[in-house]
Amino acid sequence: MKNLGSLFIVSLMSGAVTLGAYKFIESRKSDSDSFITTSPNYAKAVNYNGAENVDFTTGADKAIHSVVHVKNVSVRTVYDPFASFFYGQSGSQQQEQIGTGSGVIVSEDGYIVTNNHVIQDATELEVTLNNNKAYKAKLIGTDSKMDIALLKIDADEKLPFIVFGNSDNIKVGEWVLAVGNPYQLNSTVTAGIISAKARNLDKASIQSFIQTDAAVNPGNSGGALVNTNGELIGINTMISSPTGSYAGYSFAVPSNITKKIIEDLMKFGNVQRGILGVEGGELNAEAAKKYGIKQTEGFYVSKVNRNSGAEKVGIEKGDIIVKLDDKNIASSAEMATVINTKRPNDIVKVSLIRDGKNMALNVPLTKKELITYEFNGIEFEDLDANDKKRFNLKSGIKIKEVTNADYAEYANDLKGSIVTQVDNMRATDMESVSAYLAKKEATEKTRYQIIAKNGQMYRIFL
């Protein structure tokens, strides 16, 4: 009995130890599971409730009634050699083409903003509202550089219009909604976040886009990008895609730039664009090494344009612009974001670094038509209306003067010629060409496609 009692006690103790160990392990496992799923730090990092805590319905409801469907009717002349050869008919035929996009009502009396490429070459424009009422629209004006156009319809009622937000205040990671008419699907709303600000898609461009991952497809062009309050922060313009359909990124013209363009078109009939008058590029580690400086952020000034406000106040080659109007500047696109909201004669506060010292200068913006640009002894200027009419051109730049002695014997022939292409880039205007040439070395040869004064086209290296 004594042995039996001892055996019972030992069994009881063993069971207690086993049970205790099991409880301990389960407790640790439970603690571990609790950390994986409920740790405040981890939950904050992955933001479990992200979209669920955001109300998209308010923004969508406010925006959807102010976004319209835009139909563009154009006529294209096509040539049919078979009709001419076999049937003796004229080889030229006119075909009607219809394009579609979106637009945004910006005033109760019927002003509508859209993309320039949505209405380009239109012979007839029709706008359909969210309530299915359709109106003929007239074109008020365009800005092809920023891809913005302004339309007007005469409605029989006050129209629901969108409220402009401040695109300078948006933040990367902020929720946004894209509202438009993709693939003829009217009143479509998609959600995403702001992926980047001040995005430049073309090295020679002065554009500055908001980048989002909200789904945008063909037909969304000209539609609204709004915040969760339904305020307009951008006009959807393009997508980055190898297929032509949405592949992860879309781009919008910031609302502050859009608003300024609209106001100019309403008041002046054209866009009043001022320029700072500096050429150069954004700094990074490689550029800093090239210029022999320590600064790796900012805009490095490699040239100051003649007759510009920058020249008049004393900005010099080698200066590093770090702020415009107290907004940090690290790229050409960020400079464009500020400058494109201003007009000629507006004053911009330029904060810069010169020889390691901080400086601030108040620079009056110059009307771009008054600025000439010189590269490697060739002075260029924008085309005027007479030049465009004479040569039947929509874009290009003009050789104003030749000061490089190496080209002296060709100077008279070159002066007055029209440049239509620089290397492999189409010469649309002085701003884009000067931005491109500013990145080239002065000794580097450049290929120009020109139309001489006699109308002949040549390709030359200068």
Salt bridges, closest charged atoms under 4 A:
ASP61 OD1 - HIS65 NE2 3.46
ASP121 OD1 - LYS394 NZ 3.51
GLU124 OE2 - LYS136 NZ 2.43
GLU126 OE2 - LYS71 NZ 3.77
GLU126 OE1 - LYS136 NZ 3.83
ASP143 OD2 - ARG273 NH2 2.62
ASP147 OD2 - HIS117 ND1 2.70
ASP154 OD1 - LYS152 NZ 3.11
GLU157 OE2 - LYS133 NZ 3.09
ASP168 OD2 - LYS327 NZ 3.89
GLU263 OE1 - ARG343 NH2 3.40
ASP264 OD2 - LYS260 NZ 2.78
ASP264 OD1 - ARG343 NE 2.53
GLU316 OE2 - ARG354 NH1 3.64
ASP319 OD1 - ARG354 NE 2.78
ASP325 OD2 - LYS342 NZ 3.08
ASP326 OD1 - LYS349 NZ 3.73
GLU369 OE2 - LYS368 NZ 3.90
GLU374 OE1 - LYS303 NZ 3.74
GLU379 OE1 - ARG306 NH2 2.73
ASP382 OD2 - LYS368 NZ 3.41
ASP387 OD1 - LYS398 NZ 3.37
GLU401 OE2 - LYS415 NZ 3.60
ASP423 OD2 - LYS440 NZ 2.76
ASP429 OD2 - LYS145 NZ 2.03
GLU431 OE1 - LYS145 NZ 3.62
GLU441 OE2 - LYS290 NZ 3.20
